[in-house]
Structures are given as structure tokens and as C-alpha cells.
């Protein structure tokens, strides 16, 4: 069959592009899932931390911090110490 009859020959460039497209989609999907797994590893502690923060604020920690301002300063220094500890892990 030739192009004049309305068909495509099996060796045409369009046929090759159709075969390459699924491979490109598979590669993009694989790279996306890999990147997502790397991000998920880095963000595992965020959700429980924010949930705990909201729970503590809801249970009255904001009032406690307003009445005891030195506690705010102690929490700030505890945060600094934690960040320094995390920085020395690797």
C-alpha cells in the first residue's frame, strides 16, 4: 500500500512516533513518582507536627504562653537546639 491510496506504510515516521510516545510517558511517570517519593521522605514529620501544634493551641497553649512569656523564649531556644541537632546528623 502506498501513500496515494490513503494508507501509511509501516516504515513511516508517524508509526515510529507512536511507538516512542508510550515510552516517553512511562519514563516521565517513573521520574515523577521517584521525585514524589523523595519529597514524601522529607515531609513525613510536617503533618504530625502541624497537627500537634493545632491541638496544643486549641487546648489553651496560647493563653499559657501569654501568661508565661519566659516559656516562649524557652521554646525558641529549644527550637534552635533542635535545628542544630538536625544539622549535625549527616
C-alpha positions as CSV (number, residue, x, y, z in Angstrom):
1,X,0.0,0.0,0.0
2,X,1.4,3.4,-0.8
3,X,0.5,6.9,0.4
4,X,-1.6,7.7,-2.6
5,X,-4.1,5.1,-1.6
6,X,-4.7,6.7,1.8
7,X,-2.7,4.4,4.0
8,X,0.5,4.7,5.8
9,X,3.4,2.4,5.2
10,X,4.8,0.6,8.2
11,X,8.2,2.3,7.9
12,X,6.8,5.9,8.1
13,X,8.0,8.4,10.7
14,X,4.5,8.7,12.2
15,X,4.4,5.0,13.1
16,X,7.8,5.4,14.9
17,X,6.5,8.4,16.8
18,X,3.5,6.4,18.0
19,X,5.8,3.7,19.4
20,X,8.1,6.3,21.2
21,X,5.2,8.1,22.9
22,X,4.3,5.3,25.4
23,X,8.0,5.0,26.3
24,X,8.2,8.7,27.0
25,X,5.0,8.7,29.1
26,X,6.4,5.7,31.1
27,X,9.7,7.5,31.7
28,X,8.0,10.7,32.7
29,X,5.7,8.8,35.1
30,X,8.6,6.9,36.6
31,X,10.6,10.2,37.1
32,X,7.6,11.9,38.7
33,X,6.9,9.0,41.1
34,X,10.6,9.0,42.1
35,X,10.6,12.7,42.8
36,X,7.4,12.4,44.7
37,X,8.9,9.7,46.9
38,X,11.9,11.9,47.6
39,X,9.6,14.8,48.7
40,X,7.5,12.5,50.8
41,X,10.6,11.3,52.7
42,X,11.5,14.9,53.5
43,X,8.0,15.9,54.6
44,X,7.0,13.0,56.8
45,X,7.3,14.9,60.0
46,X,5.4,18.0,58.9
47,X,1.9,16.8,59.1
48,X,2.1,15.3,62.6
49,X,3.9,18.5,63.8
50,X,1.3,20.9,62.5
51,X,-1.5,18.6,63.9
52,X,0.1,18.7,67.3
53,X,0.6,22.5,67.1
54,X,-3.1,23.0,66.3
55,X,-4.1,20.6,69.1
56,X,-2.0,22.4,71.6
57,X,-3.2,25.9,70.6
58,X,-6.8,24.6,70.7
59,X,-6.2,23.2,74.2
60,X,-5.1,26.6,75.5
61,X,-1.4,26.8,74.9
62,X,-1.8,30.3,73.5
63,X,-3.2,31.5,76.9
64,X,-0.4,29.8,78.7
65,X,2.2,31.5,76.5
66,X,0.5,34.9,77.1
67,X,0.7,34.4,80.8
68,X,4.2,33.0,81.0
69,X,6.4,34.9,78.4
70,X,9.6,33.2,79.6
71,X,8.1,29.9,78.2
72,X,8.0,31.4,74.7
73,X,11.7,32.2,75.0
74,X,12.4,28.7,76.3
75,X,10.5,27.2,73.3
76,X,12.5,29.4,70.9
77,X,15.8,28.1,72.3
78,X,14.6,24.6,72.3
79,X,13.8,25.1,68.5
80,X,17.3,26.4,68.0
81,X,18.8,23.4,69.8
82,X,16.7,21.0,67.7
83,X,17.8,22.7,64.4
84,X,21.5,22.4,65.5
85,X,21.0,18.8,66.4
86,X,19.4,18.0,63.0
87,X,22.2,19.9,61.2
88,X,24.7,17.6,62.8
89,X,23.0,14.3,61.8
90,X,24.8,13.9,58.5
